[in-house]
């Protein structure tokens, strides 16, 4: 699997919750995050420079997961996802294009949700 740099590192986080408004307020007050609400379902968390560091989204009945998922930066989301599956992981969210790059989510053999992102 190829990655940006010698080893994949966290490049994004996502908090998916049944009450996104409450979660935005909670983390904004707890950590002093600047929260930029896109709409009632998603908000971006400011990072260093001009790139956001993560987001908080509204989980609904069709959401692939709830909770916090860390996205690791890789060169090729599809290849990394295939590699995870060959090692015993299972696909949770199909690769998708976003304004930040391609993303996907898998569950590791213990059921932990892990994200992949390519910029």
Secondary structure as GFF3:
##gff-version 3
##sequence-region A 1 119
A	DSSP	beta_strand	10	17	.	.	.	ID=ss1
A	DSSP	alpha_helix	20	31	.	.	.	ID=ss2
A	DSSP	beta_strand	35	39	.	.	.	ID=ss3
A	DSSP	beta_strand	42	46	.	.	.	ID=ss4
A	DSSP	beta_strand	52	58	.	.	.	ID=ss5
A	DSSP	beta_strand	67	73	.	.	.	ID=ss6
A	DSSP	alpha_helix	77	86	.	.	.	ID=ss7
A	DSSP	beta_strand	90	98	.	.	.	ID=ss8
A	DSSP	beta_strand	101	107	.	.	.	ID=ss9
A	DSSP	beta_strand	113	118	.	.	.	ID=ss10
###
